Amino acid sequence: MGAAGQLIVKRYRLVRALGQGATGIVWEGHDTLLDRPVAVRQVLLPSDLRETRRVEIIQRIAREARHAERLRHPHIAAVHDVAEEDGELYLIMELVRSRSLDGIVAGEGPLPPGRAATIARNVLSALTYAHASGVRHGDVRPANVLIGHDGRVVLADFGIASLAADPAFGHAGGGRTPAHGGPISRGTAAFLAPERMERPGDGPATVASDLWSLGATLHMAVTGKPPAGVPGDVPGPIGDVVRGLLAKEPRKRLSAEAADQALAELETPPPASARPRGGSRTKVIAGVAAVLVAGAVGGWAVLRPGPAPGETGVPTAMAAKVSPKPSATPSKSQTPAKTLKLTWYKSDAGWKAGVPKDWNRVPADFAMWWFDPKGRGQLTVEVTEQSGTDPLGALREAEAMLRPTVTGYTKVRLKSSSTKYGPAADWEFTWTQRKASDNAHLAKGVAYHQFRRVISTDTTTSVLTWTTTAADWERLRATQRKAFSLFKPPA
């Protein structure tokens, strides 16, 4: 069995286990050759298999994975490579930062028909593309439908999914789903087409069986449970789509084209201000690309600005009292001051922070803000119920969003770090504000300095952001260090 730190075929390093299921373990890994994160599925074959059966399964996995390697589609989790080390097989796949559909339904309840239709239509586009390429999936179910942190819908486990129906792995399965490490799993059997259930292990995946599994997945999305026979518990037009896909006879099932047309009519139109499909949901606020993981919505949420000045008494000092063109660096005569006096703030959500005593606290939709009344700095704390965050990846995405929007961006540091609470990453940088932002209390033409830390625990993600004018950075630096060191995520 693999171990954290192990190097596979002198290229793929195992970082940490994400989950385990009937067919093996999925690891977060790192491709040392291309310097990119990957998912590594370690296939664990039953120990009591005869050698001939073992060789047969390994050859089948390798063959199907090679077929899946050629699939490149925005709604398919790509298969990059197949590797063998010490007699064990590893599949190298795209790492999708996400929550599974079954995890979302378990946490939030059944989805509205419009949202479910959008997800199902994206999965259907992935299946249609794969089928046209001669590849069948074989294990379409909510556990393998991933909703990315950027809103992308991805169908995972091409090249390995057919093993789920193999008797050697216990196709009725339960337990933790390996593709995502989600909180629940729905057994494979509930999502296998009738013709495959009649011949477990010998019933090959077909276009029609994949469509039936999509219908069962859609049923789960809108009702919270797998279907029992041809269900009558899904009302309205989306119920017609579900029943059409779940027809017992393969030849009587709704075709992919008909299903796509029906689902398109049910999709909820995006808001007029929404970005085009495929774009990031992360917005650039106040010249800083702010990334916040929010478990309540199942993905990356927007760090929203605090209330506008005058609406809730937010001080305007940050925008109004700073020098219009301060120096980017402190003068030689300026010396760092002692740490400002801090006081404890205890959140109802369970986290605890040491914050400057005389700064004004202002709640926002997704964060708590503290503002220096003299307009020299601000502190933001955001804590969300999202596990499995990649702190460094989150900050790199934020940096990519920031750079085109500001003037004079200079990176001081962007690197992983560690805390006693879990993995973390730090991002420190300077920039000049291109446009005034009253909501975030940033002034046009002013040079700013920011330090951001992301901390990932088993259950939460915390984002600490400290922003000052560049001229005040050194004077307030000791306070920033002390405040960050005192922060305690929820127990």
Secondary structure by P-SEA (a helix, b strand, c coil): cccccccccccbbbcccccccccbbbbbcccccccbbbbbbbbbccccccaaaaaaaaaaaaaaaaaacccccccccccccccccccbbbbbbbbbccccaaaaaaacccccaaaaaaaaaaaaaaaaaaaaacccccccccccccccccbbbbbccccccccccccccccccccccccccccccccccccccaaaaaccccccccaaaaaaaaaaaaaaaaccccccccccccccaaaaaaaaaacccccccccaaaaaaaaaaaccccccccccccccccccccccbbbbbbccccccccccccccccccccccccccccccccccccccccccccccbbbbbbbccbbbbbccccbbbbbcccbbbbbcccccbbbbbbbccccccaaaaaaaaaaaaccccccccccccccccccccccbbbbbbbbbbccccccccccccbbbbbbbbbbbcccbbbbbbbbccccccccaaaaaaaaaaaccccc
